[in-house]
Amino acid sequence: MPETTTTVDLTALTDELLATAAAAENGRATRVFRAVPGGSLSQVLLVLRSGRELSEHSNPGEALLHVLRGRVRLTAGEETWDLGASEHLAIPPQRHSLVALEDAAVLLTVVKARG
């Protein structure tokens, strides 16, 4: 267990990242959290301005998406899910994309595939 444990105020960090995303050309900002340095569990707080997207990409392992604020659309193959604040979804193990339907913050939890 680490000697120092740090708490994170996700609401305050979301506000900070929204300000960063507003000034960024790509309209997004992130903060990565690792449970253990070099381990396979990580979380990413991702903020997207309305209309911005993460283009289609591969799933790096098991992944869960939790919407903290706003609305997003996840598309994987022929399936699409519209999610709002407080909604949670296991991301299918295939290529997928994410678009912000309005300014949004999501917490992505990933367990990287080993080997």
LOVEXVO-797074 format. One record per residue: residue number from 1; residue in three letters; x, y, z of N, C-alpha, C, O in turn. Coordinates in nm, 4 decimals. Atoms other than C-alpha are relative to their C-alpha. Layout:
<atoms>
[atom NUM, "ala", [X, Y, Z], [X, Y, Z], [X, Y, Z], [X, Y, Z]]
...
</atoms>
This chain:
<atoms>
[atom 1, "met", [0.0856, -0.1181, 0.0000], [0.0000, 0.0000, 0.0000], [0.0898, 0.1238, 0.0000], [0.1895, 0.1265, 0.0721]]
[atom 2, "pro", [-0.0839, -0.1195, 0.0033], [0.1404, 0.3465, -0.0831], [0.0006, 0.0706, 0.1353], [-0.0960, 0.0656, 0.2115]]
[atom 3, "glu", [-0.0130, -0.0717, -0.1263], [0.2665, 0.5547, 0.2051], [-0.0935, 0.1202, 0.0067], [-0.1454, 0.1537, 0.1132]]
[atom 4, "thr", [0.0837, -0.1191, 0.0037], [0.0684, 0.8582, 0.0945], [-0.1206, -0.0253, -0.0884], [-0.1065, -0.0691, -0.2026]]
[atom 5, "thr", [0.1228, 0.0120, 0.0778], [-0.2924, 0.8482, -0.0197], [-0.0537, 0.1409, -0.0220], [-0.0666, 0.2195, 0.0718]]
[atom 6, "thr", [0.0495, -0.1323, 0.0345], [-0.4262, 1.1512, -0.2003], [-0.1455, -0.0104, -0.0435], [-0.1807, -0.0944, -0.1263]]
[atom 7, "thr", [0.1385, -0.0048, 0.0455], [-0.7935, 1.2309, -0.2332], [-0.0106, 0.1010, -0.1134], [0.0679, 0.1954, -0.1224]]
[atom 8, "val", [0.0217, -0.0875, 0.1152], [-0.9230, 1.3977, -0.5468], [-0.1446, 0.0445, 0.0011], [-0.2355, -0.0380, 0.0099]]
[atom 9, "asp", [0.1341, -0.0560, 0.0120], [-1.2231, 1.6278, -0.5667], [-0.0339, 0.0020, -0.1491], [0.0099, 0.0911, -0.2219]]
[atom 10, "leu", [0.0298, 0.0121, 0.1429], [-1.3650, 1.5190, -0.9042], [-0.0810, 0.1178, -0.0535], [-0.0675, 0.1533, -0.1707]]
[atom 11, "thr", [0.0774, -0.1165, 0.0443], [-1.6063, 1.8139, -0.9192], [0.0928, 0.1177, -0.0282], [0.0816, 0.1822, -0.1324]]
[atom 12, "ala", [-0.0945, -0.1106, 0.0189], [-1.3279, 2.0701, -0.8742], [0.0932, -0.0280, -0.1174], [0.1222, 0.0617, -0.1966]]
[atom 13, "leu", [-0.0891, 0.0342, 0.1100], [-1.0987, 1.8833, -1.1132], [-0.0729, 0.0085, -0.1339], [-0.0147, 0.0514, -0.2335]]
[atom 14, "thr", [0.0793, -0.0125, 0.1225], [-1.3774, 1.8638, -1.3727], [-0.0113, 0.1457, -0.0412], [0.0054, 0.1777, -0.1589]]
[atom 15, "asp", [0.0085, -0.1432, 0.0305], [-1.4253, 2.2416, -1.3500], [0.1320, 0.0504, -0.0576], [0.1331, 0.1255, -0.1551]]
[atom 16, "glu", [-0.1327, -0.0411, 0.0475], [-1.0492, 2.2916, -1.3944], [0.0260, -0.0503, -0.1418], [0.0748, 0.0241, -0.2269]]
[atom 17, "leu", [-0.0234, 0.0574, 0.1324], [-1.0326, 2.0575, -1.6932], [-0.0927, 0.0592, -0.1056], [-0.0534, 0.0711, -0.2217]]
[atom 18, "leu", [0.0891, -0.0677, 0.0963], [-1.3369, 2.2217, -1.8571], [0.0597, 0.1327, -0.0445], [0.0510, 0.1684, -0.1620]]
[atom 19, "ala", [-0.0658, -0.1266, 0.0353], [-1.1513, 2.5540, -1.8446], [0.1186, -0.0266, -0.0927], [0.1412, 0.0479, -0.1881]]
[atom 20, "thr", [-0.1131, 0.0369, 0.0854], [-0.8441, 2.3844, -1.9946], [-0.0486, -0.0396, -0.1391], [0.0095, 0.0008, -0.2398]]
[atom 21, "ala", [0.0549, 0.0454, 0.1284], [-1.0552, 2.2196, -2.2670], [-0.0533, 0.1162, -0.0825], [-0.0429, 0.1155, -0.2052]]
[atom 22, "ala", [0.0538, -0.1167, 0.0716], [-1.2193, 2.5524, -2.3544], [0.1101, 0.0739, -0.0738], [0.0857, 0.1328, -0.1791]]
[atom 23, "ala", [-0.1130, -0.0695, 0.0620], [-0.8751, 2.6931, -2.4357], [0.0773, -0.0889, -0.0972], [0.1608, -0.0394, -0.1729]]
[atom 24, "ala", [-0.0733, 0.0938, 0.0849], [-0.7513, 2.3798, -2.6165], [-0.0625, -0.0090, -0.1387], [-0.1847, -0.0073, -0.1536]]
[atom 25, "glu", [0.0482, 0.0091, 0.1377], [-0.7768, 2.3520, -2.9933], [-0.0864, -0.1240, -0.0221], [-0.1841, -0.1191, -0.0969]]
[atom 26, "asn", [0.0768, 0.1229, 0.0193], [-0.9044, 1.9938, -2.9698], [-0.1221, -0.0095, 0.0916], [-0.2001, -0.1042, 0.0814]]
[atom 27, "gly", [0.1188, -0.0041, -0.0844], [-1.1621, 2.0866, -2.7041], [-0.0083, -0.1084, 0.1044], [-0.1176, -0.1462, 0.1466]]
[atom 28, "arg", [0.0028, 0.1037, -0.1026], [-1.0574, 1.8235, -2.4542], [0.1176, 0.0150, 0.0958], [0.2164, 0.0823, 0.0664]]
[atom 29, "ala", [-0.1056, 0.0015, -0.1007], [-0.8479, 1.7725, -2.1424], [-0.0153, -0.1267, 0.0817], [-0.1260, -0.1783, 0.0967]]
[atom 30, "thr", [0.0038, 0.1245, -0.0755], [-0.7557, 1.4707, -1.9320], [0.0904, 0.0065, 0.1229], [0.1816, 0.0887, 0.1324]]
[atom 31, "arg", [-0.0875, 0.0253, -0.1152], [-0.6066, 1.3629, -1.6019], [-0.0022, -0.1504, 0.0224], [-0.1091, -0.2110, 0.0302]]
[atom 32, "val", [-0.0131, 0.1445, -0.0161], [-0.4783, 1.0084, -1.5532], [0.0348, -0.0323, 0.1450], [0.1169, 0.0349, 0.2074]]
[atom 33, "phe", [-0.0264, 0.0504, -0.1350], [-0.4811, 0.8221, -1.2216], [0.0403, -0.1462, -0.0124], [-0.0243, -0.2225, -0.0843]]
[atom 34, "arg", [-0.0437, 0.1397, -0.0001], [-0.2917, 0.4967, -1.1648], [-0.0119, -0.0546, 0.1415], [0.0311, 0.0096, 0.2373]]
[atom 35, "ala", [0.0136, 0.0617, -0.1323], [-0.3753, 0.2627, -0.8783], [0.1376, -0.0344, 0.0556], [0.1665, -0.0088, 0.1725]]
[atom 36, "val", [-0.1364, 0.0376, -0.0362], [-0.0168, 0.1324, -0.8710], [0.0888, 0.0354, -0.1182], [0.0573, -0.0028, -0.2309]]
[atom 37, "pro", [-0.0893, -0.0319, 0.1121], [0.2718, 0.2716, -1.0799], [0.0384, -0.1263, -0.0770], [0.0852, -0.2240, -0.0185]]
[atom 38, "gly", [-0.0315, 0.1147, 0.0846], [0.3214, 0.0340, -1.3722], [-0.1040, -0.1105, 0.0043], [-0.0892, -0.2119, -0.0639]]
[atom 39, "gly", [0.1041, 0.1018, -0.0110], [0.0069, -0.1601, -1.2768], [-0.0942, 0.0016, -0.1188], [-0.0781, 0.0812, -0.2113]]
[atom 40, "ser", [0.0917, 0.0102, 0.1129], [-0.2776, -0.2574, -1.5053], [-0.1302, 0.0763, 0.0188], [-0.2087, 0.0864, -0.0754]]
[atom 41, "leu", [0.1227, -0.0758, -0.0250], [-0.5562, -0.0503, -1.3407], [0.0287, 0.1491, -0.0074], [0.1191, 0.1996, 0.0591]]
[atom 42, "ser", [-0.0121, -0.1457, 0.0052], [-0.5939, 0.3144, -1.4352], [-0.1375, 0.0618, -0.0216], [-0.2313, -0.0035, -0.0674]]
[atom 43, "gln", [0.1209, -0.0769, 0.0274], [-0.8609, 0.5803, -1.4499], [0.0413, 0.1276, -0.0720], [0.1483, 0.1834, -0.0479]]
[atom 44, "val", [-0.0223, -0.1242, 0.0729], [-0.8850, 0.8763, -1.6835], [-0.1238, 0.0866, 0.0173], [-0.2349, 0.0451, -0.0155]]
[atom 45, "leu", [0.1064, -0.0998, -0.0009], [-1.0953, 1.1827, -1.6138], [0.0149, 0.0749, -0.1308], [0.1150, 0.1431, -0.1528]]
[atom 46, "leu", [-0.0027, -0.0587, 0.1338], [-1.1765, 1.3041, -1.9652], [-0.1115, 0.1028, -0.0105], [-0.2273, 0.0739, 0.0196]]
[atom 47, "val", [0.0972, -0.1067, 0.0220], [-1.3494, 1.6330, -2.0405], [-0.0011, 0.0322, -0.1487], [0.1040, 0.0531, -0.2092]]
[atom 48, "leu", [0.0185, -0.0351, 0.1412], [-1.4877, 1.7042, -2.3886], [-0.0995, 0.1140, -0.0095], [-0.2051, 0.1115, 0.0537]]
[atom 49, "arg", [0.0944, -0.1079, 0.0272], [-1.6470, 2.0255, -2.5045], [-0.1070, -0.0526, -0.0956], [-0.0830, -0.1481, -0.1695]]
[atom 50, "ser", [0.1115, 0.0410, 0.0838], [-1.9810, 1.9928, -2.6823], [0.0421, -0.0126, -0.1464], [0.1059, 0.0771, -0.2016]]
[atom 51, "gly", [-0.0297, 0.0233, 0.1402], [-1.9459, 1.8441, -3.0314], [0.1373, -0.0601, -0.0261], [0.1649, -0.1025, -0.1383]]
[atom 52, "arg", [-0.1341, 0.0576, 0.0168], [-1.5887, 1.7217, -2.9749], [-0.0072, -0.1502, 0.0199], [-0.0990, -0.2011, 0.0841]]
[atom 53, "glu", [0.0058, 0.1449, -0.0084], [-1.5032, 1.3556, -3.0025], [0.1366, -0.0641, 0.0131], [0.2400, -0.0043, -0.0164]]
[atom 54, "leu", [-0.1149, 0.0894, 0.0092], [-1.2557, 1.0796, -2.9537], [-0.0343, -0.0913, -0.1168], [-0.1305, -0.1679, -0.1101]]
[atom 55, "ser", [0.0306, 0.0813, 0.1171], [-1.2434, 0.9149, -3.2932], [0.0159, -0.1476, 0.0322], [0.0688, -0.1843, 0.1371]]
[atom 56, "glu", [-0.0002, 0.1439, -0.0235], [-1.2727, 0.5412, -3.3272], [0.1395, -0.0485, 0.0386], [0.2395, -0.0137, -0.0241]]
[atom 57, "his", [-0.1263, 0.0539, -0.0507], [-1.0037, 0.3574, -3.1328], [-0.0243, -0.1373, 0.0620], [-0.1379, -0.1750, 0.0905]]
[atom 58, "ser", [0.0099, 0.1339, -0.0588], [-0.9294, 0.0125, -2.9920], [-0.0177, 0.0080, 0.1501], [0.0237, 0.1043, 0.2146]]
[atom 59, "asn", [0.0170, 0.0123, -0.1438], [-1.0260, -0.0943, -2.6444], [0.1294, -0.0596, 0.0564], [0.1699, -0.1677, 0.0138]]
[atom 60, "pro", [-0.1282, 0.0496, -0.0514], [-0.7024, -0.1355, -2.4416], [-0.0127, -0.1160, 0.0986], [0.0885, -0.1718, 0.1410]]
[atom 61, "gly", [0.0239, 0.1067, -0.0978], [-0.8588, -0.3944, -2.2089], [-0.1428, 0.0113, 0.0496], [-0.2291, 0.0628, -0.0214]]
[atom 62, "glu", [0.1328, -0.0173, -0.0577], [-1.1604, -0.4131, -1.9808], [-0.0179, 0.1466, 0.0354], [0.0711, 0.2079, 0.0945]]
[atom 63, "ala", [0.0199, -0.1430, -0.0221], [-1.3138, -0.0666, -1.9594], [-0.1439, 0.0310, 0.0403], [-0.2392, -0.0269, -0.0120]]
[atom 64, "leu", [0.1289, -0.0489, -0.0463], [-1.5993, 0.1058, -1.7788], [-0.0046, 0.1508, -0.0189], [0.0937, 0.2203, 0.0070]]
[atom 65, "leu", [0.0190, -0.1435, 0.0206], [-1.7360, 0.4499, -1.8629], [-0.1072, 0.0486, 0.0965], [-0.2174, -0.0061, 0.1010]]
[atom 66, "his", [0.0947, -0.0600, -0.0945], [-1.9048, 0.6613, -1.5951], [-0.0095, 0.1486, -0.0337], [0.0903, 0.2204, -0.0283]]
[atom 67, "val", [0.0197, -0.1408, 0.0345], [-2.0538, 0.9963, -1.6978], [-0.0211, 0.0792, 0.1288], [-0.1137, 0.0523, 0.2053]]
[atom 68, "leu", [0.0096, -0.0849, -0.1179], [-1.9976, 1.2578, -1.4285], [-0.0832, 0.1244, -0.0258], [-0.1540, 0.1724, 0.0627]]
[atom 69, "arg", [0.0699, -0.1247, 0.0342], [-2.1418, 1.5589, -1.6109], [-0.0282, 0.0015, -0.1494], [0.0510, -0.0500, -0.2284]]
[atom 70, "gly", [0.0325, -0.0154, 0.1413], [-2.3139, 1.6341, -1.9402], [-0.0570, -0.1257, -0.0629], [-0.1065, -0.2147, 0.0062]]
[atom 71, "arg", [0.0518, 0.1142, 0.0759], [-2.4147, 1.3882, -2.2138], [0.1015, -0.0383, -0.1059], [0.1663, 0.0472, -0.1664]]
[atom 72, "val", [-0.0911, 0.0525, 0.1016], [-2.2093, 1.1659, -2.4428], [-0.0694, -0.1088, -0.0800], [-0.1726, -0.1623, -0.0393]]
[atom 73, "arg", [0.0475, 0.1111, 0.0828], [-2.2675, 0.9143, -2.7204], [0.1193, -0.0915, -0.0267], [0.2210, -0.0486, -0.0811]]
[atom 74, "leu", [-0.1011, 0.1005, 0.0272], [-2.0609, 0.5960, -2.7353], [-0.0498, -0.0857, -0.1148], [-0.1636, -0.1325, -0.1126]]
[atom 75, "thr", [0.0352, 0.0838, 0.1140], [-2.0619, 0.4056, -3.0641], [0.1038, -0.1097, -0.0126], [0.2241, -0.0835, -0.0148]]
[atom 76, "ala", [-0.0854, 0.1168, 0.0190], [-1.9212, 0.0544, -3.1042], [-0.0653, -0.0859, -0.1061], [-0.1711, -0.1443, -0.0829]]
[atom 77, "gly", [0.0609, 0.0748, 0.1104], [-1.9855, -0.1143, -3.4358], [-0.1323, 0.0633, -0.0382], [-0.1385, 0.1830, -0.0664]]
[atom 78, "glu", [0.1329, -0.0479, 0.0365], [-2.3563, -0.0827, -3.5116], [-0.0804, 0.0490, 0.1198], [-0.1919, 0.0983, 0.1033]]
[atom 79, "glu", [0.0728, -0.0389, -0.1206], [-2.4539, -0.0078, -3.1507], [0.0406, 0.1386, 0.0480], [0.1562, 0.1796, 0.0367]]
[atom 80, "thr", [-0.0219, -0.1353, -0.0512], [-2.4908, 0.3373, -2.9973], [-0.0719, 0.0145, 0.1327], [-0.1843, -0.0330, 0.1492]]
[atom 81, "trp", [0.0589, -0.0269, -0.1302], [-2.5555, 0.4454, -2.6389], [0.0127, 0.1488, 0.0294], [0.1222, 0.2041, 0.0194]]
[atom 82, "asp", [-0.0022, -0.1379, -0.0479], [-2.6499, 0.7976, -2.5259], [-0.0066, -0.0066, 0.1524], [-0.0967, -0.0684, 0.2090]]
[atom 83, "leu", [-0.0114, 0.0072, -0.1448], [-2.5497, 0.8473, -2.1640], [0.0044, 0.1390, 0.0604], [0.0623, 0.2311, 0.0028]]
[atom 84, "gly", [-0.0009, -0.1265, -0.0721], [-2.6061, 1.1272, -1.9150], [0.0648, -0.0154, 0.1355], [0.1078, -0.1243, 0.1735]]
[atom 85, "ala", [-0.0632, -0.0026, -0.1315], [-2.4717, 1.2243, -1.5759], [-0.0523, -0.1124, 0.0882], [-0.1725, -0.1385, 0.0931]]
[atom 86, "ser", [0.0253, 0.1109, -0.0930], [-2.4590, 0.9363, -1.3267], [-0.0256, -0.1333, -0.0693], [-0.0541, -0.2324, -0.0021]]
[atom 87, "glu", [0.0181, 0.1281, 0.0690], [-2.4934, 0.6701, -1.5972], [0.1360, -0.0653, -0.0230], [0.2385, 0.0016, -0.0356]]
[atom 88, "his", [-0.1198, 0.0819, 0.0007], [-2.2405, 0.3900, -1.6259], [-0.0161, -0.1087, -0.1054], [-0.1250, -0.1642, -0.1198]]
[atom 89, "leu", [0.0090, 0.1004, 0.1055], [-2.1593, 0.1493, -1.9110], [0.1318, -0.0750, -0.0118], [0.2388, -0.0140, -0.0092]]
[atom 90, "ala", [-0.1180, 0.0797, 0.0342], [-1.9169, -0.1378, -1.9699], [0.0222, 0.0191, -0.1503], [-0.0682, -0.0036, -0.2308]]
[atom 91, "ile", [-0.0309, -0.0247, 0.1412], [-1.7439, -0.0526, -2.2976], [0.0242, -0.1339, -0.0692], [0.1041, -0.2146, -0.0218]]
[atom 92, "pro", [-0.0181, 0.1270, 0.0716], [-1.7698, -0.3374, -2.5499], [0.1461, -0.0183, -0.0419], [0.2153, 0.0797, -0.0697]]
[atom 93, "pro", [-0.1397, 0.0266, 0.0347], [-1.4371, -0.5074, -2.6312], [0.0241, 0.0069, -0.1509], [0.0655, -0.0912, -0.2127]]
[atom 94, "gln", [-0.0197, -0.0214, 0.1436], [-1.4195, -0.3631, -2.9834], [0.0293, 0.1476, -0.0233], [0.0227, 0.2288, 0.0690]]
[atom 95, "arg", [-0.0273, -0.1401, 0.0328], [-1.3307, -0.0420, -3.1627], [-0.1238, 0.0826, 0.0289], [-0.2365, 0.0378, 0.0074]]
[atom 96, "his", [0.1123, -0.0851, -0.0389], [-1.5446, 0.2468, -3.0459], [0.0415, 0.1464, -0.0067], [0.1600, 0.1783, -0.0157]]
[atom 97, "ser", [-0.0253, -0.1445, -0.0009], [-1.5768, 0.6260, -3.0473], [-0.0920, 0.0639, 0.1033], [-0.1909, 0.0046, 0.1463]]
[atom 98, "leu", [0.0773, -0.0723, -0.1005], [-1.7108, 0.8852, -2.8048], [-0.0132, 0.1447, -0.0452], [0.0858, 0.2078, -0.0822]]
[atom 99, "val", [0.0234, -0.1395, 0.0353], [-1.8700, 1.2223, -2.8823], [-0.0782, 0.0666, 0.1131], [-0.1669, 0.0055, 0.1728]]
[atom 100, "ala", [0.0721, -0.0768, -0.1022], [-1.9868, 1.4901, -2.6387], [-0.1214, 0.0649, -0.0641], [-0.1080, 0.1425, -0.1587]]
[atom 101, "leu", [0.1236, -0.0607, 0.0490], [-2.3496, 1.5844, -2.7010], [-0.0190, 0.1377, 0.0630], [-0.0917, 0.2217, 0.0100]]
[atom 102, "glu", [-0.0106, -0.1290, -0.0667], [-2.2922, 1.8731, -2.4583], [0.1303, -0.0065, 0.0798], [0.1891, -0.1140, 0.0919]]
[atom 103, "asp", [-0.1221, 0.0050, -0.0814], [-1.9939, 1.9731, -2.2432], [-0.0129, -0.1161, 0.0970], [-0.1137, -0.1287, 0.1665]]
[atom 104, "ala", [0.0120, 0.1228, -0.0772], [-1.9161, 1.6487, -2.0641], [0.1312, -0.0361, 0.0685], [0.2404, -0.0016, 0.0233]]
[atom 105, "ala", [-0.1133, 0.0586, -0.0718], [-1.6879, 1.4826, -1.8119], [-0.0332, -0.1458, 0.0250], [-0.1415, -0.1787, 0.0735]]
[atom 106, "val", [0.0180, 0.1428, -0.0223], [-1.6442, 1.1064, -1.7982], [0.1205, -0.0539, 0.0753], [0.2328, -0.0057, 0.0600]]
[atom 107, "leu", [-0.1073, 0.0695, -0.0698], [-1.4424, 0.8831, -1.5727], [0.0095, -0.1385, -0.0631], [-0.0834, -0.2189, -0.0550]]
[atom 108, "leu", [-0.0238, 0.1260, 0.0680], [-1.2956, 0.5929, -1.7663], [0.0906, -0.0847, 0.0882], [0.2001, -0.0419, 0.1247]]
[atom 109, "thr", [-0.0802, 0.0936, -0.0788], [-1.1702, 0.2947, -1.5654], [0.0419, -0.1129, -0.0921], [-0.0420, -0.1746, -0.1577]]
[atom 110, "val", [-0.0538, 0.0988, 0.0935], [-0.9429, 0.0556, -1.7561], [0.0917, -0.0967, 0.0732], [0.1758, -0.0563, 0.1534]]
[atom 111, "val", [-0.0948, 0.1026, -0.0407], [-0.7740, -0.2709, -1.6710], [0.0633, -0.0483, -0.1289], [-0.0015, -0.1151, -0.2094]]
[atom 112, "lys", [-0.0684, 0.0361, 0.1238], [-0.5147, -0.3212, -1.9436], [0.0156, -0.1496, -0.0119], [0.0440, -0.2200, 0.0849]]
[atom 113, "ala", [-0.0189, 0.1422, 0.0283], [-0.4999, -0.6595, -2.1066], [0.1477, -0.0348, 0.0190], [0.2356, 0.0430, -0.0180]]
[atom 114, "arg", [-0.1390, 0.0445, -0.0199], [-0.1871, -0.8528, -2.0115], [0.0387, -0.0934, -0.1138], [-0.0418, -0.1706, -0.1658]]
[atom 115, "gly", [-0.0541, 0.0913, 0.1030], [0.0345, -1.0263, -2.2645], [-0.0358, 0.0463, -0.1309], [0.0000, -0.0165, -0.2306]]
</atoms>
